[in-house]
Amino acid sequence: LSFSEGISKTHLSLESMSSSGFSLTNESMSETFGGAKIVCTMNLCLLFSLGS
């Protein structure tokens, strides 16, 4: 196993890992951000209703 062969094999495994794992993390990230947006919006509504 030469150095360049090892790098290309590692690169391939990293690519397959990131392509399969990225879709999962991307979905969960959007879910998390969506939840955070809802919480922030609710907090702002509470602040406005309390402040008025």
C-alpha positions as CSV (number, residue, x, y, z in Angstrom):
1,L,0.0,0.0,0.0
2,S,1.7,3.2,-1.2
3,F,1.2,6.6,0.4
4,S,-1.0,7.9,-2.5
5,E,-3.1,4.8,-2.5
6,G,-3.8,5.1,1.2
7,I,-4.8,8.8,0.8
8,S,-7.2,8.0,-2.1
9,K,-8.7,5.1,-0.1
10,T,-9.1,7.3,3.0
11,H,-10.5,10.1,0.8
12,L,-13.1,7.7,-0.7
13,S,-14.2,6.4,2.7
14,L,-14.4,10.0,4.0
15,E,-16.5,10.9,0.9
16,S,-18.9,8.0,1.4
17,M,-19.2,8.8,5.1
18,S,-19.8,12.5,4.6
19,S,-22.3,11.9,1.8
20,S,-24.3,9.4,3.9
21,G,-24.0,11.3,7.1
22,F,-24.4,14.8,5.7
23,S,-28.0,14.2,4.6
24,L,-28.8,13.1,8.2
25,T,-27.1,16.0,9.9
26,N,-28.6,18.4,7.3
27,E,-32.1,17.2,8.2
28,S,-31.6,17.3,11.9
29,M,-29.9,20.7,11.6
30,S,-32.9,22.2,9.8
31,E,-35.2,20.6,12.4
32,T,-33.1,22.1,15.2
33,F,-33.0,25.5,13.6
34,G,-36.8,25.3,12.9
35,G,-37.4,24.6,16.6
36,A,-35.0,27.4,17.6
37,K,-36.9,29.8,15.3
38,I,-40.2,28.8,16.9
39,V,-38.9,29.3,20.4
40,C,-37.4,32.7,19.5
41,T,-40.6,33.8,17.9
42,M,-42.6,32.7,20.9
43,N,-40.3,34.5,23.2
44,L,-40.5,37.7,21.2
45,C,-44.3,37.5,21.2
46,L,-44.3,37.0,25.0
47,L,-42.0,40.0,25.4
48,F,-44.2,42.2,23.2
49,S,-47.4,41.1,25.0
50,L,-45.9,41.6,28.4
51,G,-44.2,44.9,27.5
52,S,-47.3,46.5,26.0
